Amino acid sequence: MPDAHKGGGITEEIYHNFHNVIYPGITDYKKRVVVKEAKQGQVYMGLGSYIKTSDPRRDERTLGNAVIQMWDIVTVIALSIFREEIVKAGYEEDVLLVCSIYDSIYLEIRKNAEIIKWVNDTLTEVMERTMFNNQQVPNSANLEIGDSWATHKELKHHATTEEIQAVLEEMK
């Protein structure tokens, strides 16, 4: 929500552009589906979970976030499976799980083309698995590497060690 009037950095313009220019479908979905369903007192989030409300208009942002972000559970499941793969491969000192934000997993990986190849091959395979019976939307994933969030390069699926080494050389 805009908070510039309280000293924050989100102006009305930033809020408008995010919700109505960059992601207009989110705003439409919240108003057309989530708030409408919430008028019955609760909203279905997924996997048998509901969130209750007595005031859908007041709770619109929370309800929308709960419904839309509920499916980030797929990323958490993939993260758990990938952690097991790290241990099996003996890469606990080479691949560190830093955090997960929505549908992204952030790692710190040793700058070694073979290890990065293993991560690229393994993590994308784990993240692209069908996680649920009758899953209607397939998962997709790509690995990006870089020294910061501002500078990164996407690797193609099953990039070769040589291709990864070339990317590492570009980063020097």
ChimeraX attribute file (.defattr): number of C-alpha atoms within 10 A of each C-alpha:
attribute: neighborCount
match mode: 1-to-1
recipient: residues
	/A:1	11
	/A:2	14
	/A:3	12
	/A:4	11
	/A:5	10
	/A:6	8
	/A:7	8
	/A:8	9
	/A:9	11
	/A:10	15
	/A:11	15
	/A:12	14
	/A:13	10
	/A:14	14
	/A:15	14
	/A:16	16
	/A:17	13
	/A:18	14
	/A:19	16
	/A:20	14
	/A:21	11
	/A:22	10
	/A:23	12
	/A:24	13
	/A:25	12
	/A:26	16
	/A:27	17
	/A:28	13
	/A:29	14
	/A:30	19
	/A:31	17
	/A:32	11
	/A:33	13
	/A:34	25
	/A:35	23
	/A:36	16
	/A:37	15
	/A:38	22
	/A:39	15
	/A:40	12
	/A:41	15
	/A:42	19
	/A:43	23
	/A:44	17
	/A:45	19
	/A:46	13
	/A:47	10
	/A:48	6
	/A:49	10
	/A:50	15
	/A:51	14
	/A:52	15
	/A:53	18
	/A:54	12
	/A:55	13
	/A:56	22
	/A:57	14
	/A:58	11
	/A:59	15
	/A:60	18
	/A:61	16
	/A:62	13
	/A:63	25
	/A:64	22
	/A:65	15
	/A:66	18
	/A:67	18
	/A:68	17
	/A:69	13
	/A:70	16
	/A:71	15
	/A:72	15
	/A:73	14
	/A:74	19
	/A:75	21
	/A:76	18
	/A:77	14
	/A:78	21
	/A:79	20
	/A:80	12
	/A:81	14
	/A:82	20
	/A:83	18
	/A:84	13
	/A:85	17
	/A:86	20
	/A:87	12
	/A:88	10
	/A:89	10
	/A:90	11
	/A:91	17
	/A:92	14
	/A:93	11
	/A:94	15
	/A:95	18
	/A:96	15
	/A:97	15
	/A:98	10
	/A:99	12
	/A:100	14
	/A:101	10
	/A:102	15
	/A:103	14
	/A:104	15
	/A:105	17
	/A:106	15
	/A:107	15
	/A:108	15
	/A:109	19
	/A:110	14
	/A:111	15
	/A:112	13
	/A:113	19
	/A:114	15
	/A:115	17
	/A:116	24
	/A:117	22
	/A:118	17
	/A:119	21
	/A:120	23
	/A:121	18
	/A:122	15
	/A:123	22
	/A:124	20
	/A:125	18
	/A:126	21
	/A:127	24
	/A:128	16
	/A:129	13
	/A:130	14
	/A:131	15
	/A:132	9
	/A:133	6
	/A:134	7
	/A:135	9
	/A:136	8
	/A:137	7
	/A:138	10
	/A:139	16
	/A:140	11
	/A:141	15
	/A:142	16
	/A:143	20
	/A:144	14
	/A:145	22
	/A:146	16
	/A:147	13
	/A:148	7
	/A:149	9
	/A:150	7
	/A:151	10
	/A:152	14
	/A:153	15
	/A:154	11
	/A:155	18
	/A:156	14
	/A:157	14
	/A:158	16
	/A:159	14
	/A:160	17
	/A:161	16
	/A:162	12
	/A:163	15
	/A:164	23
	/A:165	17
	/A:166	12
	/A:167	18
	/A:168	18
	/A:169	9
	/A:170	9
	/A:171	13
	/A:172	6
